[in-house]
Amino acid sequence: MDQSFKKPIKSSILKAGRKNFFFDINVASNNKKYLKITESLFVGEGSETKRSSLVLFPEELVNFQTKLTEMATDLA
């Protein structure tokens, strides 16, 4: 079965105005879990959306989280 059509093993949605963020934990073909973050932005009238995604594997996640926390702290 094609991996792109498998359901995520865990999902969560964050709604932020015209944007939705989808957080999905998936399993790669080598059985390694990864986090896929997809931003969906409503553009124009109707249901037209623009999507972009970011994929993070466990070894990248700790450093990503550290930088995200650092930047969020500087915004406050």
PyMOL CGO cylinders between C-alpha atoms (Angstrom):
from pymol import cmd
from pymol.cgo import CYLINDER

trace = [
    CYLINDER, 0.00, 0.00, 0.00, 1.24, 3.49, -0.87, 0.3, 1, 1, 1, 1, 1, 1,
    CYLINDER, 1.24, 3.49, -0.87, 2.43, 5.28, 2.33, 0.3, 1, 1, 1, 1, 1, 1,
    CYLINDER, 2.43, 5.28, 2.33, 0.92, 8.59, 1.20, 0.3, 1, 1, 1, 1, 1, 1,
    CYLINDER, 0.92, 8.59, 1.20, -2.60, 7.14, 1.58, 0.3, 1, 1, 1, 1, 1, 1,
    CYLINDER, -2.60, 7.14, 1.58, -2.13, 5.71, 5.09, 0.3, 1, 1, 1, 1, 1, 1,
    CYLINDER, -2.13, 5.71, 5.09, -3.96, 7.37, 7.94, 0.3, 1, 1, 1, 1, 1, 1,
    CYLINDER, -3.96, 7.37, 7.94, -1.80, 9.12, 10.54, 0.3, 1, 1, 1, 1, 1, 1,
    CYLINDER, -1.80, 9.12, 10.54, -1.38, 7.24, 13.81, 0.3, 1, 1, 1, 1, 1, 1,
    CYLINDER, -1.38, 7.24, 13.81, -2.19, 10.46, 15.70, 0.3, 1, 1, 1, 1, 1, 1,
    CYLINDER, -2.19, 10.46, 15.70, -3.58, 13.82, 14.56, 0.3, 1, 1, 1, 1, 1, 1,
    CYLINDER, -3.58, 13.82, 14.56, -4.38, 17.21, 16.03, 0.3, 1, 1, 1, 1, 1, 1,
    CYLINDER, -4.38, 17.21, 16.03, -5.66, 20.49, 14.55, 0.3, 1, 1, 1, 1, 1, 1,
    CYLINDER, -5.66, 20.49, 14.55, -4.94, 24.06, 15.64, 0.3, 1, 1, 1, 1, 1, 1,
    CYLINDER, -4.94, 24.06, 15.64, -7.30, 26.69, 14.20, 0.3, 1, 1, 1, 1, 1, 1,
    CYLINDER, -7.30, 26.69, 14.20, -5.84, 30.20, 13.96, 0.3, 1, 1, 1, 1, 1, 1,
    CYLINDER, -5.84, 30.20, 13.96, -8.05, 32.65, 12.07, 0.3, 1, 1, 1, 1, 1, 1,
    CYLINDER, -8.05, 32.65, 12.07, -7.86, 31.92, 8.34, 0.3, 1, 1, 1, 1, 1, 1,
    CYLINDER, -7.86, 31.92, 8.34, -5.19, 29.29, 8.97, 0.3, 1, 1, 1, 1, 1, 1,
    CYLINDER, -5.19, 29.29, 8.97, -5.41, 25.72, 10.19, 0.3, 1, 1, 1, 1, 1, 1,
    CYLINDER, -5.41, 25.72, 10.19, -2.39, 23.77, 11.37, 0.3, 1, 1, 1, 1, 1, 1,
    CYLINDER, -2.39, 23.77, 11.37, -2.53, 19.98, 11.14, 0.3, 1, 1, 1, 1, 1, 1,
    CYLINDER, -2.53, 19.98, 11.14, -0.13, 17.96, 13.29, 0.3, 1, 1, 1, 1, 1, 1,
    CYLINDER, -0.13, 17.96, 13.29, 0.11, 14.35, 12.13, 0.3, 1, 1, 1, 1, 1, 1,
    CYLINDER, 0.11, 14.35, 12.13, 2.33, 11.54, 13.36, 0.3, 1, 1, 1, 1, 1, 1,
    CYLINDER, 2.33, 11.54, 13.36, 2.97, 9.12, 10.50, 0.3, 1, 1, 1, 1, 1, 1,
    CYLINDER, 2.97, 9.12, 10.50, 5.16, 6.09, 9.91, 0.3, 1, 1, 1, 1, 1, 1,
    CYLINDER, 5.16, 6.09, 9.91, 7.71, 6.11, 7.08, 0.3, 1, 1, 1, 1, 1, 1,
    CYLINDER, 7.71, 6.11, 7.08, 8.38, 3.11, 4.84, 0.3, 1, 1, 1, 1, 1, 1,
    CYLINDER, 8.38, 3.11, 4.84, 11.32, 2.19, 7.11, 0.3, 1, 1, 1, 1, 1, 1,
    CYLINDER, 11.32, 2.19, 7.11, 8.89, 2.04, 10.10, 0.3, 1, 1, 1, 1, 1, 1,
    CYLINDER, 8.89, 2.04, 10.10, 10.32, 5.24, 11.61, 0.3, 1, 1, 1, 1, 1, 1,
    CYLINDER, 10.32, 5.24, 11.61, 7.79, 7.71, 13.03, 0.3, 1, 1, 1, 1, 1, 1,
    CYLINDER, 7.79, 7.71, 13.03, 7.81, 11.36, 11.96, 0.3, 1, 1, 1, 1, 1, 1,
    CYLINDER, 7.81, 11.36, 11.96, 5.83, 14.53, 12.61, 0.3, 1, 1, 1, 1, 1, 1,
    CYLINDER, 5.83, 14.53, 12.61, 4.24, 16.30, 9.67, 0.3, 1, 1, 1, 1, 1, 1,
    CYLINDER, 4.24, 16.30, 9.67, 3.00, 19.86, 10.28, 0.3, 1, 1, 1, 1, 1, 1,
    CYLINDER, 3.00, 19.86, 10.28, 0.77, 21.21, 7.52, 0.3, 1, 1, 1, 1, 1, 1,
    CYLINDER, 0.77, 21.21, 7.52, -0.42, 24.80, 7.28, 0.3, 1, 1, 1, 1, 1, 1,
    CYLINDER, -0.42, 24.80, 7.28, -3.66, 25.28, 5.38, 0.3, 1, 1, 1, 1, 1, 1,
    CYLINDER, -3.66, 25.28, 5.38, -4.49, 28.91, 4.53, 0.3, 1, 1, 1, 1, 1, 1,
    CYLINDER, -4.49, 28.91, 4.53, -7.83, 29.98, 3.09, 0.3, 1, 1, 1, 1, 1, 1,
    CYLINDER, -7.83, 29.98, 3.09, -7.20, 32.21, 0.07, 0.3, 1, 1, 1, 1, 1, 1,
    CYLINDER, -7.20, 32.21, 0.07, -9.98, 34.03, -1.66, 0.3, 1, 1, 1, 1, 1, 1,
    CYLINDER, -9.98, 34.03, -1.66, -13.64, 33.12, -1.68, 0.3, 1, 1, 1, 1, 1, 1,
    CYLINDER, -13.64, 33.12, -1.68, -15.06, 29.66, -1.17, 0.3, 1, 1, 1, 1, 1, 1,
    CYLINDER, -15.06, 29.66, -1.17, -12.99, 26.71, -0.08, 0.3, 1, 1, 1, 1, 1, 1,
    CYLINDER, -12.99, 26.71, -0.08, -9.77, 27.41, -1.99, 0.3, 1, 1, 1, 1, 1, 1,
    CYLINDER, -9.77, 27.41, -1.99, -6.74, 26.72, 0.20, 0.3, 1, 1, 1, 1, 1, 1,
    CYLINDER, -6.74, 26.72, 0.20, -2.97, 26.89, -0.02, 0.3, 1, 1, 1, 1, 1, 1,
    CYLINDER, -2.97, 26.89, -0.02, -1.04, 24.17, 1.82, 0.3, 1, 1, 1, 1, 1, 1,
    CYLINDER, -1.04, 24.17, 1.82, 2.56, 23.78, 2.86, 0.3, 1, 1, 1, 1, 1, 1,
    CYLINDER, 2.56, 23.78, 2.86, 4.13, 21.11, 5.04, 0.3, 1, 1, 1, 1, 1, 1,
    CYLINDER, 4.13, 21.11, 5.04, 7.13, 20.51, 7.25, 0.3, 1, 1, 1, 1, 1, 1,
    CYLINDER, 7.13, 20.51, 7.25, 8.38, 17.03, 8.15, 0.3, 1, 1, 1, 1, 1, 1,
    CYLINDER, 8.38, 17.03, 8.15, 10.41, 16.39, 11.31, 0.3, 1, 1, 1, 1, 1, 1,
    CYLINDER, 10.41, 16.39, 11.31, 11.98, 13.12, 12.40, 0.3, 1, 1, 1, 1, 1, 1,
    CYLINDER, 11.98, 13.12, 12.40, 12.58, 12.42, 16.12, 0.3, 1, 1, 1, 1, 1, 1,
    CYLINDER, 12.58, 12.42, 16.12, 16.29, 13.29, 15.98, 0.3, 1, 1, 1, 1, 1, 1,
    CYLINDER, 16.29, 13.29, 15.98, 15.38, 16.78, 14.68, 0.3, 1, 1, 1, 1, 1, 1,
    CYLINDER, 15.38, 16.78, 14.68, 12.44, 17.40, 16.98, 0.3, 1, 1, 1, 1, 1, 1,
    CYLINDER, 12.44, 17.40, 16.98, 14.28, 18.29, 20.22, 0.3, 1, 1, 1, 1, 1, 1,
    CYLINDER, 14.28, 18.29, 20.22, 16.41, 20.98, 18.54, 0.3, 1, 1, 1, 1, 1, 1,
    CYLINDER, 16.41, 20.98, 18.54, 13.37, 22.28, 16.65, 0.3, 1, 1, 1, 1, 1, 1,
    CYLINDER, 13.37, 22.28, 16.65, 11.38, 22.53, 19.89, 0.3, 1, 1, 1, 1, 1, 1,
    CYLINDER, 11.38, 22.53, 19.89, 14.27, 24.32, 21.63, 0.3, 1, 1, 1, 1, 1, 1,
    CYLINDER, 14.27, 24.32, 21.63, 14.53, 26.92, 18.85, 0.3, 1, 1, 1, 1, 1, 1,
    CYLINDER, 14.53, 26.92, 18.85, 10.76, 27.37, 18.68, 0.3, 1, 1, 1, 1, 1, 1,
    CYLINDER, 10.76, 27.37, 18.68, 10.59, 27.97, 22.45, 0.3, 1, 1, 1, 1, 1, 1,
    CYLINDER, 10.59, 27.97, 22.45, 13.52, 30.40, 22.25, 0.3, 1, 1, 1, 1, 1, 1,
    CYLINDER, 13.52, 30.40, 22.25, 11.88, 32.40, 19.47, 0.3, 1, 1, 1, 1, 1, 1,
    CYLINDER, 11.88, 32.40, 19.47, 8.46, 32.38, 21.17, 0.3, 1, 1, 1, 1, 1, 1,
    CYLINDER, 8.46, 32.38, 21.17, 10.05, 33.72, 24.36, 0.3, 1, 1, 1, 1, 1, 1,
    CYLINDER, 10.05, 33.72, 24.36, 11.67, 36.56, 22.42, 0.3, 1, 1, 1, 1, 1, 1,
    CYLINDER, 11.67, 36.56, 22.42, 8.27, 37.48, 20.92, 0.3, 1, 1, 1, 1, 1, 1,
    CYLINDER, 8.27, 37.48, 20.92, 6.66, 37.92, 24.34, 0.3, 1, 1, 1, 1, 1, 1,
]
cmd.load_cgo(trace, "trace")
